[in-house]
């Protein structure tokens, strides 16, 4: 009798163990599926995530270039380039000299004209920078802060962009005669008694301010795509950014 009971108990124990094993197996499969979901972007291929982030940045760049490269694109925007502090000091001293009464307004307009002109040639520089983004970078950025992609682009490419963009700005400053007009202002200022020679480096200043404006508009477009499903104008953007909606 004892043997029978022992045998029945073993069978029951085996059945319980088998049931538990089944549950554990199901749990393991669910965990595995969850890992796959996170890794692949909820069924979205890693390549799609990389391409989706790049597409969003390219759209942001295109939007920024289109807005800033038109006449008064910088001048009439929140990214208007104001005179550098040293230039304000210089111009304030010469405004009483005939011919320089409106030097501050004219110089401000010329700096923005130069930036607008340079913006038309900025897109290929940004596109090349975006191409360097890795899939791993894109995976992290998708689930990052609302401006993660823009900040990544700014951090990893700003120096290269600056070096490539400054010659474009320099040419633009010459095309709108900004540097020749600044030379006249500097000479007028330096001719005044008790003044030290001053010559703010307009090239670097305008390049920096122009890039700040560019990144500002790229950030705005990234936020728009992240927040508004209607701004995801392609199937890829909709597919990729649907994942970050769930975080």
ChimeraX attribute file (.defattr): number of C-alpha atoms within 10 A of each C-alpha:
attribute: neighborCount
match mode: 1-to-1
recipient: residues
	/A:1	6
	/A:2	7
	/A:3	8
	/A:4	9
	/A:5	10
	/A:6	11
	/A:7	12
	/A:8	12
	/A:9	12
	/A:10	12
	/A:11	12
	/A:12	12
	/A:13	12
	/A:14	12
	/A:15	12
	/A:16	12
	/A:17	12
	/A:18	12
	/A:19	12
	/A:20	12
	/A:21	12
	/A:22	12
	/A:23	12
	/A:24	12
	/A:25	12
	/A:26	12
	/A:27	12
	/A:28	12
	/A:29	12
	/A:30	12
	/A:31	12
	/A:32	11
	/A:33	14
	/A:34	13
	/A:35	13
	/A:36	13
	/A:37	15
	/A:38	13
	/A:39	14
	/A:40	16
	/A:41	23
	/A:42	18
	/A:43	14
	/A:44	17
	/A:45	14
	/A:46	17
	/A:47	15
	/A:48	19
	/A:49	27
	/A:50	22
	/A:51	20
	/A:52	22
	/A:53	25
	/A:54	22
	/A:55	16
	/A:56	24
	/A:57	23
	/A:58	19
	/A:59	17
	/A:60	25
	/A:61	26
	/A:62	18
	/A:63	16
	/A:64	24
	/A:65	22
	/A:66	15
	/A:67	19
	/A:68	27
	/A:69	20
	/A:70	15
	/A:71	13
	/A:72	16
	/A:73	22
	/A:74	25
	/A:75	21
	/A:76	12
	/A:77	12
	/A:78	11
	/A:79	19
	/A:80	20
	/A:81	24
	/A:82	19
	/A:83	20
	/A:84	14
	/A:85	9
	/A:86	13
	/A:87	21
	/A:88	13
	/A:89	13
	/A:90	21
	/A:91	22
	/A:92	15
	/A:93	15
	/A:94	21
	/A:95	17
	/A:96	11
	/A:97	10
	/A:98	8
	/A:99	9
	/A:100	18
	/A:101	14
	/A:102	12
	/A:103	18
	/A:104	20
	/A:105	12
	/A:106	13
	/A:107	21
	/A:108	18
	/A:109	21
	/A:110	24
	/A:111	30
	/A:112	29
	/A:113	26
	/A:114	26
	/A:115	30
	/A:116	25
	/A:117	23
	/A:118	25
	/A:119	26
	/A:120	16
	/A:121	15
	/A:122	22
	/A:123	17
	/A:124	11
	/A:125	15
	/A:126	22
	/A:127	15
	/A:128	12
	/A:129	17
	/A:130	21
	/A:131	12
	/A:132	13
	/A:133	18
	/A:134	13
	/A:135	17
	/A:136	12
	/A:137	15
	/A:138	23
	/A:139	20
	/A:140	14
	/A:141	21
	/A:142	22
	/A:143	17
	/A:144	13
	/A:145	12
	/A:146	18
	/A:147	17
	/A:148	18
	/A:149	27
	/A:150	24
	/A:151	17
	/A:152	16
	/A:153	19
	/A:154	16
	/A:155	10
	/A:156	14
	/A:157	17
	/A:158	20
	/A:159	11
	/A:160	12
	/A:161	19
	/A:162	18
	/A:163	12
	/A:164	14
	/A:165	23
	/A:166	20
	/A:167	15
	/A:168	21
	/A:169	27
	/A:170	20
	/A:171	16
	/A:172	23
	/A:173	25
	/A:174	14
	/A:175	15
	/A:176	17
	/A:177	17
	/A:178	22
	/A:179	21
	/A:180	13
	/A:181	17
	/A:182	19
	/A:183	13
	/A:184	12
	/A:185	23
	/A:186	19
	/A:187	14
	/A:188	17
	/A:189	23
	/A:190	17
	/A:191	13
	/A:192	12
	/A:193	7
	/A:194	7
	/A:195	11
	/A:196	10
	/A:197	12
	/A:198	14
	/A:199	16
	/A:200	14
	/A:201	12
	/A:202	19
	/A:203	18
	/A:204	17
	/A:205	16
	/A:206	23
	/A:207	23
	/A:208	17
	/A:209	16
	/A:210	28
	/A:211	21
	/A:212	16
	/A:213	20
	/A:214	23
	/A:215	19
	/A:216	16
	/A:217	23
	/A:218	27
	/A:219	21
	/A:220	16
	/A:221	23
	/A:222	23
	/A:223	19
	/A:224	16
	/A:225	21
	/A:226	20
	/A:227	15
	/A:228	10
	/A:229	14
	/A:230	10
	/A:231	15
	/A:232	19
	/A:233	12
	/A:234	12
	/A:235	9
	/A:236	18
	/A:237	22
	/A:238	17
	/A:239	17
	/A:240	24
	/A:241	23
	/A:242	17
	/A:243	18
	/A:244	15
	/A:245	11
	/A:246	8
	/A:247	7
